[in-house]
Amino acid sequence: MVRAFSIAHGPMSRRTFLRGAGVALSLPLLDAMRLPVAAENSHDIPRRMVAIETNMGILPQFFFPERPGHDYELTPYLKKLAAHRNQFTVFSGTSHPGVTGAHSAEKCFLTGTPHPERGGFRNWISLDQYAAELIGNRTRYPSLVLAMTSEGNMTLSFTRSGAPISAERSPKKLFHRLFVQGKPDEVAANLEALRQGRSLLDFVGEQSRRLNRSLSRGDQQRMDQYFTAVRDLEQRLASSESWEHKPKPVVAAQPPEDIDDGREFVRKTRLMFDVIKLALETDSTRLVSLFIDTTVIHNITHHGNRPEVLDELRRHEEGQFDALGVFLSSLASTPEEDQSLLDRTMVLYGTCMGSANSHSNLNLPVLLAGGGFKHGQHLAFDPLNNYPLTNLFVSMLQRLGIEAGEFSTGKGTFRGLEMA
């Protein structure tokens, strides 16, 4: 039952008001907090981003080239991507400033929030969700939050308040969500749920206006900002409702069959890559995060430089780069007007630890493929005094058409990386 509320003497918190309204409503991003999106041309070129983290490190000796620049020699792992040498840039000597805590850092790969190992840690918004707030309404799904994990709620994506966003772990369920049209009664149920959400916001707005009459001028200004946020959320709900009326895209591919064995994380990743490619190709979304959980090989990441253990770990990691190479090839072979899907899709691939053996969070193995940058190079920075990887996120946001001057601890664009 909805309860009316009265105004008591003394200070009243936001929580008190929301409790009085009988709802739990998080304040969305206010317009004043938003950075402008660059004006769109009459012909909008879709720009996309896929961000991928593998959480158990990558053996640095098989990843990092020795020479910087364009004439570097491909390392064993990068040879798996040789067909796309001129379509990716590999980085060394980069990390997230202040992000420590070994495995704890995996939750900060797309946020850059320092010191996740400390008590009371609160994450920041992730790169994909920051972008989704600004450009996510252009597609049916503002973003896809995915994970390759057998258990737990591991994710790369976090809200503006730092709350983790639950990830879809099943390629089969993701396929159905993207491409299988719901029955009429299911569509009707979804529409009714959206309308109920809008009705709830209408009620909160009416209660807020009653409260507003008795507030000070400063509080009234803050409530005006709150109204703006509610209207923004209403517009998002209206956008979602309009997508429910539109049929989902039809694809020739068949739904994949899920793999339950956690040891088959490479095969599982390939299945997810296949569905991601279809999502991008049909413009169902332009923003994807993928957490690849390789905990099943955790023990051998502590190899102690034993040759037989290193060989086993290398085989697993080479399988991951094989899967990445196939994914890049599938994007590169998919035309979109006069370009390819890879030309318009940034693919960020990396890990939260520079060395899983020593639990170091410095000198992270990371590369960026596609997306309309001048690639084909190794950008090398100081391996001890690392260059901020979060600066790369600023460059990526700008490539999406977002006029961002900073993000997280990144205070400028990434040095040496230019747009094509």
C-alpha positions as CSV (number, residue, x, y, z in Angstrom):
1,M,0.0,0.0,0.0
2,V,1.3,3.5,-0.9
3,R,1.7,5.7,2.2
4,A,1.3,9.5,2.2
5,F,3.8,11.3,4.2
6,S,3.8,14.4,6.4
7,I,6.6,16.9,6.9
8,A,8.1,16.8,10.4
9,H,10.1,19.5,12.0
10,G,13.9,19.2,11.7
11,P,16.2,17.8,9.0
12,M,14.9,15.1,6.7
13,S,17.2,12.9,4.7
14,R,16.7,11.7,1.1
15,R,16.1,8.2,2.5
16,T,13.4,9.6,4.7
17,F,11.6,11.1,1.8
18,L,11.9,7.9,-0.3
19,R,10.8,5.8,2.6
20,G,7.8,8.0,3.1
21,A,6.9,7.6,-0.6
22,G,7.0,3.9,-0.1
23,V,9.6,3.3,-2.8
24,A,13.3,2.8,-3.3
25,L,14.5,5.0,-6.2
26,S,18.1,5.7,-6.9
27,L,19.0,9.1,-8.2
28,P,20.1,8.8,-11.9
29,L,22.8,11.0,-13.5
30,L,21.7,14.6,-13.4
31,D,22.0,16.7,-16.6
32,A,24.4,19.0,-14.9
33,M,26.7,16.1,-14.2
34,R,26.7,14.9,-17.8
35,L,29.4,15.6,-20.4
36,P,28.0,16.6,-23.8
37,V,28.0,14.1,-26.7
38,A,29.5,15.5,-29.8
39,A,26.9,16.7,-32.3
40,E,25.9,13.9,-34.6
41,N,26.2,14.2,-38.3
42,S,23.2,13.7,-40.5
43,H,24.8,10.3,-41.2
44,D,25.6,8.7,-37.9
45,I,28.6,6.4,-38.0
46,P,28.1,3.8,-35.3
47,R,31.1,3.5,-33.0
48,R,31.3,0.5,-30.7
49,M,33.3,-0.9,-27.8
50,V,34.0,-4.4,-26.5
51,A,36.0,-4.5,-23.2
52,I,37.4,-7.9,-22.1
53,E,39.3,-8.8,-19.0
54,T,40.9,-12.2,-18.2
55,N,41.4,-12.3,-14.4
56,M,44.4,-14.5,-13.9
57,G,47.1,-12.5,-15.6
58,I,49.0,-13.1,-18.8
59,L,52.6,-14.4,-18.9
60,P,54.5,-11.2,-19.7
61,Q,57.5,-12.9,-21.4
62,F,55.2,-14.2,-24.1
63,F,53.1,-11.0,-24.5
64,F,55.3,-7.9,-24.4
65,P,57.5,-7.1,-27.5
66,E,61.1,-6.1,-26.8
67,R,61.2,-3.1,-29.2
68,P,58.8,-0.2,-29.2
69,G,57.4,1.4,-32.3
70,H,56.0,0.0,-35.5
71,D,58.8,-2.5,-36.3
72,Y,58.6,-4.6,-33.2
73,E,58.8,-8.4,-33.5
74,L,55.6,-10.3,-32.7
75,T,55.8,-12.3,-29.5
76,P,54.4,-15.8,-29.2
77,Y,51.0,-14.6,-28.0
78,L,50.8,-11.7,-30.5
79,K,51.6,-14.1,-33.4
80,K,48.1,-15.5,-32.8
81,L,46.8,-12.1,-33.9
82,A,49.3,-11.7,-36.7
83,A,46.6,-11.3,-39.4
84,H,45.6,-8.1,-37.6
85,R,49.0,-6.7,-36.8
86,N,48.1,-3.3,-38.4
87,Q,44.8,-3.3,-36.6
88,F,45.9,-3.3,-33.0
89,T,48.3,-1.5,-30.6
90,V,50.0,-3.3,-27.8
91,F,50.9,-1.4,-24.6
92,S,53.6,-1.9,-22.0
93,G,54.5,0.1,-18.9
94,T,50.9,1.0,-18.1
95,S,48.6,0.4,-15.1
96,H,45.8,2.0,-13.1
97,P,47.3,4.5,-10.6
98,G,46.8,3.3,-7.1
99,V,45.0,0.1,-8.0
100,T,46.6,-2.6,-5.8
101,G,45.5,-5.7,-4.0
102,A,46.4,-8.4,-6.4
103,H,43.2,-10.3,-7.3
104,S,41.1,-7.6,-5.7
105,A,42.0,-5.4,-8.7
106,E,39.9,-7.4,-11.1
107,K,36.8,-5.4,-10.2
108,C,38.7,-2.2,-11.1
109,F,39.7,-3.0,-14.7
110,L,37.1,-0.7,-16.2
111,T,36.8,1.7,-13.3
112,G,40.4,2.5,-12.3
113,T,39.2,3.0,-8.7
114,P,42.3,2.9,-6.4
115,H,42.8,0.5,-3.5
116,P,40.1,-2.1,-3.9
117,E,41.7,-4.2,-1.1
118,R,40.9,-1.6,1.6
119,G,38.0,-1.9,4.0
120,G,35.0,0.2,3.0
121,F,36.1,0.3,-0.6
122,R,33.5,1.7,-3.0
123,N,33.9,1.3,-6.7
124,W,33.3,4.0,-9.3
125,I,31.3,3.8,-12.5
126,S,32.8,1.6,-15.2
127,L,33.8,2.8,-18.6
128,D,31.0,0.9,-20.4
129,Q,28.3,2.2,-18.1
130,Y,29.6,5.8,-18.3
131,A,29.3,5.5,-22.1
132,A,25.9,3.8,-21.8
133,E,24.5,6.8,-19.9
134,L,25.3,9.0,-22.9
135,I,24.9,6.9,-26.0
136,G,23.1,3.7,-24.8
137,N,19.7,5.0,-26.0
138,R,20.7,4.6,-29.6
139,T,20.3,0.8,-29.5
140,R,17.8,-1.7,-28.1
141,Y,20.2,-2.7,-25.3
142,P,22.3,0.3,-23.9
143,S,25.0,-2.3,-23.0
144,L,25.6,-6.0,-22.6
145,V,27.3,-7.1,-19.4
146,L,28.7,-10.6,-19.8
147,A,30.9,-13.1,-18.0
148,M,32.5,-16.4,-18.7
149,T,32.4,-18.0,-15.2
150,S,30.9,-21.1,-13.7
151,E,29.8,-19.5,-10.4
152,G,29.7,-16.3,-8.5
153,N,28.6,-12.8,-9.6
154,M,31.7,-11.7,-11.3
155,T,31.4,-8.6,-13.5
156,L,33.4,-5.8,-15.1
157,S,30.5,-3.3,-15.0
158,F,29.5,-1.0,-12.2
159,T,26.9,1.7,-11.8
160,R,27.5,5.3,-10.9
161,S,27.0,4.4,-7.3
162,G,29.6,1.7,-7.5
163,A,27.1,-1.2,-7.4
164,P,28.1,-4.3,-9.5
165,I,25.8,-5.1,-12.4
166,S,24.9,-8.7,-12.7
167,A,26.4,-10.4,-15.8
168,E,24.8,-12.8,-18.2
169,R,26.9,-16.0,-18.2
170,S,25.0,-18.1,-20.8
171,P,25.7,-17.6,-24.5
172,K,22.4,-19.5,-25.2
173,K,20.3,-17.2,-23.0
174,L,22.0,-14.1,-24.4
175,F,21.2,-15.3,-28.0
176,H,17.5,-15.8,-27.0
177,R,17.4,-12.4,-25.3
178,L,18.8,-10.7,-28.5
179,F,17.1,-12.5,-31.3
180,V,14.1,-14.6,-30.1
181,Q,10.9,-12.6,-30.2
182,G,8.8,-13.0,-27.1
183,K,5.2,-14.3,-27.3
184,P,2.5,-11.6,-27.3
185,D,1.7,-12.2,-23.7
186,E,5.4,-11.9,-22.7
187,V,5.7,-8.6,-24.7
188,A,2.5,-7.3,-23.0
189,A,3.9,-8.2,-19.6
190,N,7.2,-6.4,-20.3
191,L,5.2,-3.3,-21.4
192,E,3.1,-3.4,-18.3
193,A,6.2,-3.6,-16.1
194,L,7.6,-0.5,-17.9
195,R,4.3,1.4,-17.5
196,Q,4.2,0.5,-13.8
197,G,7.7,1.9,-13.5
198,R,6.6,5.2,-15.1
199,S,3.5,5.3,-12.8
200,L,5.8,5.0,-9.8
201,L,7.9,7.9,-11.0
202,D,4.7,9.9,-11.5
203,F,3.7,9.3,-7.9
204,V,7.1,10.2,-6.5
205,G,7.0,13.4,-8.6
206,E,3.6,14.4,-7.2
207,Q,4.7,13.7,-3.6
208,S,7.9,15.7,-4.3
209,R,6.0,18.7,-5.5
210,R,3.9,18.7,-2.3
211,L,7.1,18.6,-0.3
212,N,8.7,21.3,-2.3
213,R,6.3,24.0,-1.1
214,S,7.7,23.9,2.4
215,L,11.4,23.7,1.6
216,S,14.0,26.4,1.7
217,R,15.2,28.0,-1.5
218,G,18.4,25.9,-1.6
219,D,16.4,22.7,-1.0
220,Q,14.0,23.7,-3.7
221,Q,16.9,24.0,-6.1
222,R,18.1,20.5,-5.1
223,M,14.6,19.2,-5.6
224,D,14.5,20.7,-9.1
225,Q,17.6,18.8,-9.9
226,Y,15.8,15.7,-8.6
227,F,12.9,16.3,-10.8
228,T,15.2,16.6,-13.8
229,A,16.7,13.2,-12.9
230,V,13.2,11.7,-12.6
231,R,12.3,13.1,-16.0
232,D,15.5,11.7,-17.4
233,L,14.7,8.2,-16.1
234,E,11.1,8.5,-17.4
235,Q,12.6,9.2,-20.9
236,R,14.7,6.1,-20.6
237,L,11.7,4.0,-19.7
238,A,9.7,5.5,-22.6
239,S,12.6,4.5,-24.9
240,S,12.6,1.0,-23.5
241,E,8.9,0.8,-24.2
242,S,9.3,1.8,-27.8
243,W,11.8,-0.9,-28.3
244,E,9.3,-3.5,-27.0
245,H,7.0,-2.6,-29.9
246,K,9.8,-3.2,-32.5
247,P,10.6,-6.8,-33.7
248,K,14.0,-8.2,-32.8
249,P,16.5,-8.7,-35.7
250,V,16.5,-12.0,-37.5
251,V,19.8,-13.9,-37.8
252,A,20.6,-17.1,-39.7
253,A,22.7,-18.5,-36.9
254,Q,21.3,-21.1,-34.5
255,P,21.4,-20.7,-30.7
256,P,24.6,-22.0,-29.2
257,E,24.6,-24.9,-26.7
258,D,26.1,-23.9,-23.4
259,I,29.2,-25.6,-22.0
260,D,29.1,-26.3,-18.3
261,D,32.6,-27.5,-17.7
262,G,34.7,-24.6,-16.3
263,R,37.9,-26.1,-17.6
264,E,36.6,-25.4,-21.1
265,F,36.7,-21.6,-20.7
266,V,38.4,-21.1,-24.1
267,R,35.6,-22.9,-25.9
268,K,33.0,-21.1,-23.8
269,T,34.6,-17.8,-24.6
270,R,34.4,-18.6,-28.4
271,L,30.7,-19.2,-28.1
272,M,30.2,-15.8,-26.3
273,F,32.4,-14.1,-28.9
274,D,30.1,-15.5,-31.6
275,V,27.0,-14.0,-30.0
276,I,28.7,-10.7,-29.3
277,K,29.6,-10.4,-33.0
278,L,25.9,-11.0,-33.9
279,A,24.8,-8.3,-31.4
280,L,27.2,-5.8,-32.9
281,E,26.4,-6.7,-36.5
282,T,22.7,-6.2,-35.9
283,D,23.4,-3.0,-33.9
284,S,21.5,-4.4,-31.0
285,T,24.1,-2.8,-28.7
286,R,27.3,-0.8,-29.1
287,L,28.8,-1.4,-25.7
288,V,29.9,-4.8,-24.3
289,S,31.9,-5.9,-21.3
290,L,33.1,-9.4,-20.9
291,F,34.7,-10.9,-17.8
292,I,36.6,-14.1,-18.5
293,D,37.1,-16.1,-15.3
294,T,40.2,-18.4,-15.5
295,T,40.2,-19.4,-11.9
296,V,40.4,-23.0,-12.9
297,I,44.1,-22.4,-13.8
298,H,44.8,-20.3,-10.7
299,N,47.2,-22.9,-9.2
300,I,49.5,-23.0,-12.2
301,T,49.7,-19.2,-12.4
302,H,51.9,-19.6,-9.3
303,H,54.4,-21.5,-11.5
304,G,57.6,-20.5,-9.6
305,N,59.2,-20.5,-13.1
306,R,59.1,-24.3,-13.3
307,P,59.4,-25.2,-17.0
308,E,56.7,-27.9,-17.1
309,V,54.1,-25.6,-15.3
310,L,55.0,-22.7,-17.5
311,D,54.4,-24.8,-20.6
312,E,51.0,-25.8,-19.4
313,L,50.0,-22.3,-18.5
314,R,51.3,-21.1,-21.9
315,R,49.1,-23.6,-23.7
316,H,46.0,-22.3,-21.9
317,E,46.9,-18.6,-22.6
318,E,47.7,-19.3,-26.3
319,G,44.2,-20.8,-26.5
320,Q,42.8,-17.5,-25.3
321,F,44.7,-15.6,-27.9
322,D,43.5,-18.0,-30.6
323,A,39.9,-17.3,-29.6
324,L,40.6,-13.5,-29.6
325,G,42.2,-13.8,-33.1
326,V,39.1,-15.6,-34.4
327,F,36.9,-12.9,-32.9
328,L,38.9,-10.1,-34.5
329,S,38.8,-12.0,-37.9
330,S,35.0,-12.3,-37.7
331,L,34.7,-8.6,-37.1
332,A,37.2,-7.7,-39.8
333,S,35.4,-9.9,-42.4
334,T,32.0,-8.3,-41.7
335,P,31.4,-5.3,-43.9
336,E,29.5,-2.3,-42.8
337,E,29.1,0.2,-45.6
338,D,32.6,1.1,-46.8
339,Q,34.3,-0.2,-43.6
340,S,34.4,-3.4,-41.6
341,L,32.8,-4.1,-38.2
342,L,36.3,-4.1,-36.7
343,D,37.0,-0.6,-38.1
344,R,34.1,0.7,-36.0
345,T,34.6,-1.5,-33.0
346,M,37.2,-0.9,-30.3
347,V,38.2,-4.2,-28.7
348,L,40.1,-3.8,-25.4
349,Y,41.8,-6.9,-24.1
350,G,43.8,-7.2,-21.0
351,T,44.2,-8.3,-17.4
352,C,44.3,-6.9,-13.9
353,M,47.7,-8.3,-13.0
354,G,51.1,-7.8,-14.7
355,S,52.3,-11.0,-13.1
356,A,49.9,-13.5,-11.5
357,N,53.0,-15.3,-10.1
358,S,54.0,-12.3,-8.0
359,H,50.5,-10.8,-7.7
360,S,51.7,-7.5,-9.2
361,N,49.3,-5.0,-10.5
362,L,51.9,-3.1,-12.4
363,N,52.8,-3.2,-16.1
364,L,49.5,-4.7,-17.3
365,P,49.4,-6.7,-20.5
366,V,46.9,-4.8,-22.6
367,L,46.1,-4.3,-26.2
368,L,43.5,-2.3,-28.2
369,A,42.3,-3.5,-31.6
370,G,40.1,-1.8,-34.2
371,G,37.8,1.1,-33.6
372,G,39.3,3.7,-35.9
373,F,42.8,4.4,-34.4
374,K,46.2,4.4,-36.1
375,H,47.4,1.0,-35.0
376,G,50.3,-1.3,-35.8
377,Q,52.6,-0.2,-33.0
378,H,53.9,-1.0,-29.6
379,L,53.6,1.9,-27.2
380,A,56.1,1.4,-24.5
381,F,56.2,3.4,-21.2
382,D,58.3,3.2,-18.0
383,P,57.8,-0.4,-16.6
384,L,58.5,1.0,-13.0
385,N,56.7,4.4,-13.1
386,N,53.7,3.3,-15.2
387,Y,51.7,5.5,-17.5
388,P,48.0,5.7,-16.5
389,L,45.9,3.2,-18.4
390,T,42.9,5.3,-17.6
391,N,44.1,7.8,-20.1
392,L,43.3,5.2,-22.7
393,F,39.7,5.2,-21.5
394,V,39.5,9.0,-22.2
395,S,40.6,8.3,-25.8
396,M,38.1,5.5,-26.1
397,L,35.3,7.7,-24.9
398,Q,36.2,10.4,-27.3
399,R,36.3,7.8,-30.1
400,L,32.7,7.0,-29.2
401,G,31.8,10.6,-29.8
402,I,31.7,11.6,-26.1
403,E,33.4,14.9,-25.3
404,A,35.2,13.6,-22.2
405,G,38.3,15.4,-20.9
406,E,38.9,12.9,-18.1
407,F,37.7,9.6,-16.7
408,S,38.5,8.1,-13.3
409,T,42.2,8.8,-12.7
410,G,42.8,9.6,-16.3
411,K,43.2,13.3,-16.9
412,G,43.8,13.3,-20.6
413,T,44.0,11.3,-23.8
414,F,46.5,8.4,-24.2
415,R,49.9,9.6,-25.5
416,G,50.9,8.2,-28.8
417,L,47.5,6.8,-29.8
418,E,45.9,8.8,-32.6
419,M,42.5,8.5,-34.3
420,A,42.6,7.3,-37.9
